[in-house]
Amino acid sequence: MPELPEVEVVRLGLERHVVGTTIAGVDVLHERPVRRHPDGPVGFAAALTGRSILAARRRGKYLWLPLDDGDALLAHLGMSGQMLVQPADAPAERHLRVRFALRGPDGAPAPELRFVDQRMFGGLSVSAGGAELPPEIVHIARDPLDPDFDDEGFVRRLRSRSSAVKRLLLDQSLISGVGNIYADEALWRSGVHGERAGDRLRRSQAVELLGNVRAVMNEALAQGGTSFDALYVNVNGESGYFDRSLHAYGREGEPCDRCATPIRRVAFMNRSSYFCPRCQPVPRPRRRV
């Protein structure tokens, strides 16, 4: 699934290519991506046609395009969703689901915005009054790249919980946008095992972990995100390549870049966790009282 840096790369592309345009028409080719819109595909298209796009924003892994009527086009990429900007006469992608015809500020036709989704876990909807922050995502915490992220509040809440620290990093009500890949990478950099309890971290360790989460994300963002297959692309269809810089994730059996111990993989929440058993020792169980 695309993680925060991938989604931010897409947001930056939308900001560059579609902000200032007007939606001239909407063609819903498959109804599943707009399943959360209460008025169905026809209502979805009608609510957007004629609206101008004012900005491109993100909260965690959600994207939204504020519109000139105070509503917003809300998007989640799911596992394989892509927001692509293509010439109107470009061949349709195999898994094209929704097509937005756009006009530039001068009224001339502009490149299309296309929502492509092979597995169709992603979705689009119109958020009523959601231009500033869609009500559908108010429960999602800010992410560590947000300038208003509360570092001290996060550290305090992280250290107050007895859950495993990796689970806490994936808790969208505590911190948003951190997925499996970047959690493993930040934990490796911090020398912390993912099963260590949050309330067993020293304050200095929690601060270091947050710093490493932020550093990993910024490095991935600078390189266009982490792409393991053709599904993870920016609006121009280009894949990122931060996967070449990973120290833990996906490197089972390879030597740790710090101590040369083979990286280990374990099952985690229907996924996998990767860690160095020497640099990130398994925590001791709590003593029973």
C-alpha positions in Angstrom: 0.0 0.0 0.0 1.3 3.5 -0.8 2.6 5.2 2.4 2.8 8.9 3.3 5.8 9.9 1.1 4.2 8.3 -1.9 0.9 10.1 -1.2 2.7 13.4 -0.7 4.5 13.0 -4.0 1.1 12.6 -5.6 -0.2 15.6 -3.8 2.7 17.7 -5.0 2.0 16.6 -8.6 -1.7 17.5 -8.3 -0.8 20.9 -6.8 1.5 21.5 -9.8 -0.8 20.2 -12.6 -4.5 20.6 -11.6 -4.8 23.4 -9.1 -6.5 26.4 -10.9 -8.3 24.2 -13.4 -12.1 23.6 -13.7 -13.7 20.2 -13.9 -15.5 20.2 -17.2 -16.9 16.7 -17.0 -16.6 13.5 -15.1 -16.9 10.0 -16.6 -17.3 7.2 -14.0 -16.3 4.0 -15.8 -16.8 1.8 -12.8 -19.0 2.6 -9.8 -16.9 0.9 -7.1 -14.4 3.7 -6.6 -17.3 6.1 -5.9 -19.2 3.7 -3.6 -19.0 6.0 -0.6 -20.7 8.9 -2.5 -24.4 8.7 -1.3 -25.8 9.9 -4.7 -24.0 7.3 -6.8 -22.0 7.9 -9.9 -24.5 10.3 -11.5 -24.6 12.4 -8.4 -20.9 12.3 -8.0 -20.4 13.6 -11.5 -23.0 16.3 -11.1 -21.6 17.6 -7.8 -18.1 18.1 -9.4 -18.9 19.3 -12.9 -18.2 23.1 -13.2 -16.3 23.3 -10.0 -12.8 24.8 -9.8 -9.9 23.2 -7.9 -8.4 25.6 -5.4 -5.7 23.5 -3.8 -4.3 20.0 -3.2 -4.1 18.9 0.5 -3.3 15.8 2.5 -4.0 14.3 5.9 -2.1 11.1 6.5 -2.8 9.0 3.4 -5.9 10.9 2.4 -5.8 13.5 -0.4 -8.4 16.1 -1.0 -8.9 18.9 -3.6 -10.8 21.9 -2.1 -13.4 23.2 -4.6 -14.8 26.7 -5.1 -18.2 25.9 -3.6 -16.7 24.9 -0.2 -16.9 21.1 -0.9 -13.9 18.9 -1.7 -13.0 15.9 -3.8 -11.7 13.4 -1.3 -9.5 10.5 -2.4 -7.8 7.5 -0.8 -5.5 5.4 -3.0 -6.0 2.2 -1.2 -3.6 -0.5 -2.3 -3.2 0.3 -5.9 -4.9 3.6 -6.7 -3.1 6.1 -9.0 -4.0 9.7 -9.7 -2.5 10.4 -13.2 -2.4 13.5 -15.3 -2.6 12.6 -18.9 -3.2 14.3 -22.3 -6.9 13.9 -23.2 -6.0 11.9 -26.3 -3.7 9.5 -24.5 -4.8 5.8 -24.6 -7.0 4.8 -21.6 -5.1 2.8 -19.0 -6.3 -0.8 -18.5 -7.7 -0.1 -15.0 -9.0 3.4 -15.6 -12.0 3.9 -13.3 -12.8 7.6 -13.3 -11.8 10.3 -15.8 -12.0 14.1 -15.1 -12.0 16.4 -18.1 -10.3 19.7 -17.1 -10.2 23.3 -18.4 -7.4 25.7 -17.7 -7.9 29.2 -16.2 -8.2 30.6 -19.8 -11.0 28.1 -20.6 -8.9 26.0 -22.9 -8.8 22.2 -22.5 -6.2 21.0 -20.1 -4.7 17.5 -19.5 -7.1 15.0 -17.9 -7.0 13.8 -14.3 -7.5 10.0 -14.2 -8.1 7.7 -11.3 -6.6 4.3 -12.1 -7.1 1.4 -9.6 -6.3 -2.2 -10.4 -7.5 -3.7 -7.1 -10.2 -1.1 -6.4 -9.7 -0.7 -2.7 -9.3 3.0 -3.2 -12.1 5.5 -3.4 -13.3 8.9 -4.4 -16.2 10.9 -2.8 -17.4 14.5 -2.6 -17.0 15.8 1.0 -19.7 18.4 1.7 -18.2 21.4 3.3 -14.8 19.6 3.4 -12.6 22.2 1.7 -10.7 23.0 4.9 -10.7 19.5 6.4 -13.2 16.8 5.3 -15.3 15.7 8.3 -14.7 12.1 7.2 -11.1 12.3 8.3 -11.2 14.5 11.4 -10.3 11.5 13.5 -7.0 11.0 11.8 -4.0 12.5 13.6 -1.6 14.8 12.0 1.5 13.2 10.4 5.1 14.0 11.4 5.7 16.1 8.2 2.9 18.4 9.2 4.3 21.7 10.5 1.6 21.6 13.2 2.5 18.1 14.5 2.7 18.1 18.3 6.1 16.4 19.0 5.8 16.6 22.8 2.2 15.4 22.8 3.1 12.4 20.6 6.1 11.4 22.8 3.9 11.7 26.0 1.1 9.6 24.6 3.5 7.0 23.1 5.2 6.5 26.5 1.9 6.2 28.3 0.7 3.1 26.4 1.6 -0.5 27.0 1.1 -1.6 23.4 3.9 -2.7 21.2 5.7 0.4 19.7 5.2 -0.7 16.1 1.5 -1.0 16.6 1.5 2.5 18.1 3.4 3.8 15.1 0.6 2.4 12.8 -2.2 3.8 15.0 -3.7 6.6 12.8 -5.3 8.2 15.9 -1.9 8.7 17.4 0.2 9.5 14.4 -0.9 9.3 10.7 0.9 8.2 7.6 3.4 5.8 9.0 3.0 2.4 7.3 4.8 -0.9 7.6 7.9 0.0 5.6 8.8 3.2 7.3 7.9 1.9 10.7 10.5 -0.9 10.3 13.1 1.5 8.9 12.6 4.0 11.8 12.8 1.2 14.4 16.0 -0.2 12.8 17.6 3.3 12.9 16.6 3.7 16.5 17.7 0.2 17.6 14.3 -0.5 19.0 12.4 -3.8 18.5 8.8 -3.4 17.3 7.4 -5.5 20.1 8.9 -3.2 22.8 6.1 -1.6 24.8 5.6 2.2 24.4 5.7 2.7 28.2 9.1 1.0 28.3 10.8 3.6 26.1 12.9 6.3 27.8 11.9 9.8 26.7 15.1 10.1 24.8 14.4 6.9 22.9 10.9 8.1 22.0 12.2 11.5 20.8 14.9 9.7 18.7 12.3 7.3 17.2 10.1 10.2 16.1 13.1 11.9 14.6 14.0 8.8 12.7 10.4 8.4 11.4 10.6 12.0 10.1 14.0 11.5 8.6 13.0 8.3 6.8 9.9 9.9 5.4 11.8 13.0 4.2 14.5 10.9 2.5 11.8 8.8 0.8 10.0 12.0 -0.3 13.2 13.4 -1.7 13.6 10.3 -3.8 9.9 10.0 -4.9 8.8 7.4 -2.4 9.2 3.7 -2.2 8.2 1.6 -5.2 8.2 -2.1 -5.4 6.1 -2.5 -8.5 4.5 -0.4 -11.2 1.5 0.4 -9.1 3.2 3.0 -7.0 3.7 6.0 -9.2 3.4 9.8 -9.2 1.0 11.8 -11.4 3.4 11.4 -14.3 3.5 7.6 -13.9 7.0 7.6 -12.6 8.0 5.2 -9.8 10.1 6.1 -6.8 13.3 4.4 -5.9 13.8 4.7 -2.1 13.6 0.9 -1.9 17.3 0.9 -2.8 18.0 2.7 0.5 16.2 0.4 2.8 18.1 -1.1 5.7 15.6 -3.5 7.2 12.3 -3.9 5.2 12.3 -6.7 2.6 15.9 -7.7 3.5 15.4 -11.0 5.2 18.7 -13.0 5.4 20.8 -10.1 4.2 23.5 -8.7 6.5 22.5 -5.8 8.7 24.2 -2.6 7.4 25.3 -1.8 11.0 26.5 -5.2 12.5 26.3 -7.7 9.6 23.9 -10.0 11.5 21.3 -11.4 9.1 18.0 -9.5 9.0 15.1 -11.5 10.3 11.5 -11.5 9.3 8.5 -12.3 11.5 4.7 -12.3 10.9 3.0 -9.1 12.0 -0.7 -8.2 11.6 -1.1 -10.3 8.4 2.1 -8.6 7.1 5.8 -8.9 8.0 8.2 -7.1 10.3 11.9 -7.0 9.5 14.5 -6.3 12.1 18.1 -7.0 13.2 18.1 -9.4 16.1 21.4 -7.9 17.4 20.7 -4.2 17.0 17.1 -4.6 18.0 17.0 -7.2 20.7 13.6 -8.9 21.5 12.3 -7.3 24.7 12.0 -9.3 27.9 8.5 -10.2 29.0 7.0 -8.2 31.8 7.3 -9.6 35.3 4.1 -10.8 36.7 3.1 -9.1 40.0 
